[in-house]
Amino acid sequence: MELHFKKAFMGKEWSINDSEINIGSTKIFLSTISKATRIKPKGMGTNGVITIYYEQNKATSLVYCRADEKIGEEAYNMILDKIYEVEAKKYEEIRKKCTICSHVFCYTMKDIENNLAIAKQAKSAATVGVFSALSGNTTAAGIQTMQIQNLTNSIVDYDKCPKCGSYKLVDATEEDIAAMNAPQPAPQSTPQVAALSPAEELKKFKELLDMGVITQEEFDAKKKALLGL
C-alpha cells in the first residue's frame, strides 16, 4: 500500500509505503525510525504533523492538510506498526551451539545493542581520560582508566562460547534446544553401607587373627576398644 500527500502549508509533498517514506528526493526507511509523534489538525485550514525520529539522531516532520486527515491517520499507524515490528525483532533469540563442548546459548539483537552502547560509553571515557592526562589531572585520568576497564569487561563476546571459550559455533537446531531444556536425570546416590555391630566387628578381627593377619596384641587392643574396657 502507498499513500501520497500533496504539499501542505509549511510542508513538502511526501509519500509512504510499506518500507519507506519519500520526501522529495529524500528517502527514509521505516526500519530506521525509532519514535514517532503526531499532532492532529484541530480545525478547518489547519495541518496535521507527524514527527519522526530516525537513524539515531535525525528528525523530520511530515505535514499533511486537514483534507488528508484520514490517510494521515493510516500513515501514522503504518509508521507505528513498523516501529513495533523492529523493536520486537530485537528480542528474538539468536541460538548458538558450540561444536567443541556442545553448549547451547542464546542472545538477542538487544544484547548486541547493549554492547554497542557500552562501547560508546568506553570511548567517551577514553576521550575524557586523554584530556585529563594532557591537563595534568592524573587522578581524573586514573578514574577514567578504571571506568574504561569496567565497561570493557562488561561487554559480552557473543561469537565465543561462554562455557569453554571456543569460537567454533553453529546455529542451534530445535533438537539442540529440546535437549538443553530436557530434565536432567537425578544423580544416583551412593548406597549406604550398614554399620557393623561391636560383635560383628569383633568376629571380623578374630578371623583376621586366626589368619595371622594381625597379632594377639592388636586383637586384644581392638577388643578392649569395641567393648569399652
C-alpha positions in Angstrom: 0.0 0.0 0.0 1.2 3.5 -0.8 -0.2 6.8 0.4 0.5 10.2 -1.3 0.3 13.6 0.4 0.2 16.8 -1.6 2.3 19.8 -0.4 0.7 21.4 2.6 1.5 24.8 4.1 4.9 24.8 5.7 5.5 21.3 4.4 6.6 19.3 1.4 5.0 16.7 -0.8 5.6 13.2 0.5 4.5 9.6 0.3 4.7 6.4 2.3 4.6 2.7 1.5 5.3 -0.5 3.5 9.0 0.0 3.6 9.9 3.7 3.2 8.9 7.4 3.2 9.8 9.6 0.3 10.0 13.4 0.9 11.1 14.9 -2.4 14.4 13.3 -3.2 14.9 12.1 0.4 14.2 8.5 1.2 13.7 7.3 4.8 13.4 3.6 5.5 10.7 2.8 8.1 13.0 0.3 9.7 15.3 3.2 10.8 12.5 5.1 12.7 12.8 4.7 16.4 10.0 7.1 17.5 7.0 9.0 16.0 4.6 11.6 17.5 1.6 13.3 15.9 -0.3 16.5 16.2 -3.8 16.2 14.7 -5.4 19.0 12.7 -7.6 20.9 15.1 -9.9 22.7 12.7 -10.5 23.7 9.1 -7.4 25.0 7.4 -5.0 23.5 10.0 -2.5 20.8 9.2 -1.6 17.6 10.8 2.1 16.9 11.7 3.8 13.5 12.1 7.3 14.0 13.6 9.6 11.0 13.1 13.0 10.3 14.7 15.3 8.1 12.7 18.9 6.9 12.2 19.6 7.6 15.9 20.0 11.4 15.8 17.8 12.7 13.0 14.3 14.1 13.0 11.9 15.5 10.4 8.2 16.5 10.2 5.7 15.1 7.8 2.9 17.7 7.2 -0.5 16.9 5.7 -3.5 19.1 5.2 -6.9 18.8 7.0 -8.5 17.1 4.0 -6.0 14.3 4.2 -6.6 13.6 8.0 -7.9 10.1 7.3 -4.9 8.9 5.3 -2.7 10.8 7.7 -4.0 8.5 10.4 -3.2 5.5 8.2 0.3 6.8 7.6 0.9 7.3 11.3 -0.3 3.8 12.1 1.9 2.3 9.4 4.9 4.0 11.0 4.0 2.8 14.5 3.4 -0.8 13.2 6.9 -0.8 11.7 8.5 0.6 14.9 6.8 -2.2 17.0 7.9 -4.8 14.4 11.5 -3.7 14.5 11.5 -3.5 18.3 10.0 -7.0 18.6 12.7 -8.4 16.4 15.4 -7.1 18.7 14.1 -9.6 21.3 14.1 -12.6 19.1 16.5 -15.2 20.3 19.7 -16.0 18.3 20.6 -19.5 19.3 24.1 -20.9 19.0 25.8 -24.2 19.8 29.4 -24.8 20.5 30.9 -27.6 18.3 33.6 -28.2 20.9 31.7 -28.6 24.2 28.1 -28.8 22.8 27.0 -25.9 25.0 23.9 -24.1 23.7 23.3 -20.4 24.5 21.1 -17.6 23.3 21.3 -13.8 22.9 19.3 -11.1 21.1 19.9 -8.1 18.9 19.0 -6.0 22.0 22.1 -7.6 23.7 24.2 -6.6 20.8 22.8 -3.0 21.1 23.7 -3.0 24.8 27.3 -4.0 23.8 27.4 -1.1 21.4 26.1 1.3 24.0 28.8 0.2 26.5 31.5 0.5 23.8 30.3 4.1 23.1 30.5 4.9 26.9 34.0 3.4 27.0 35.0 5.6 24.0 33.7 8.7 25.7 35.5 7.8 28.9 38.7 7.3 26.9 38.4 10.8 25.4 37.9 12.4 28.9 40.8 10.4 30.2 43.1 11.7 27.4 42.1 15.3 28.1 42.6 14.8 31.9 46.1 13.3 31.3 47.1 16.1 29.0 45.9 18.7 31.5 47.9 17.0 34.3 45.0 15.7 36.3 46.3 12.2 36.8 43.6 11.4 39.4 40.8 12.0 37.0 42.8 10.1 34.3 43.1 7.2 36.6 39.4 7.2 37.4 38.6 7.2 33.7 41.0 4.3 33.1 39.2 2.2 35.7 35.9 3.1 34.2 37.1 2.1 30.8 38.3 -1.3 32.2 35.0 -1.9 34.0 33.0 -1.1 30.8 35.2 -3.2 28.6 34.9 -6.2 31.0 31.1 -5.9 30.8 31.0 -6.3 27.0 30.0 -9.9 26.1 31.6 -11.6 23.1 28.6 -13.5 21.6 30.9 -15.0 19.0 32.5 -17.0 21.7 31.2 -20.0 23.8 30.6 -18.7 27.3 31.4 -22.2 28.7 34.7 -23.2 27.0 35.7 -20.0 25.2 35.7 -21.6 21.7 34.8 -19.6 18.6 33.6 -22.7 16.8 29.9 -22.0 16.9 26.9 -23.1 14.7 23.2 -22.3 14.7 21.5 -24.4 17.3 18.7 -26.7 16.0 15.3 -27.3 17.6 16.7 -30.7 18.7 19.6 -28.9 20.4 17.2 -26.6 22.3 14.9 -29.5 23.3 18.0 -31.4 24.6 19.0 -28.3 26.6 15.6 -27.9 28.1 15.1 -31.7 28.8 15.0 -32.6 32.6 18.3 -34.0 33.7 18.3 -37.4 35.4 18.9 -37.1 39.2 22.3 -38.2 40.3 22.4 -41.7 41.6 23.2 -41.8 45.3 25.9 -44.0 46.7 24.4 -46.9 48.5 24.8 -46.7 52.2 26.7 -49.5 53.9 25.2 -50.6 57.2 27.5 -50.1 60.2 28.7 -53.3 61.9 27.7 -54.0 65.4 30.6 -54.4 68.0 30.1 -58.2 68.0 30.3 -58.3 64.2 33.4 -56.2 64.2 35.0 -58.4 66.9 34.2 -61.5 64.8 35.8 -59.9 61.8 39.0 -59.1 63.7 39.0 -62.7 65.2 39.1 -64.1 61.7 42.0 -61.8 60.9 43.8 -63.1 64.0 43.2 -66.7 63.0 44.5 -65.9 59.5 47.6 -64.4 61.0 46.9 -61.0 59.5 47.0 -59.3 62.9 48.8 -60.2 66.2 47.2 -61.3 69.5 48.2 -57.9 71.0 46.4 -56.0 68.1 43.3 -58.2 68.5 43.2 -57.6 72.3 43.6 -53.8 71.9 40.7 -53.8 69.3 38.6 -56.0 71.6 39.0 -53.6 74.5 38.1 -50.6 72.3 35.0 -52.3 70.9 33.8 -53.5 74.3 34.7 -50.2 76.0 37.0 -51.9 78.5 
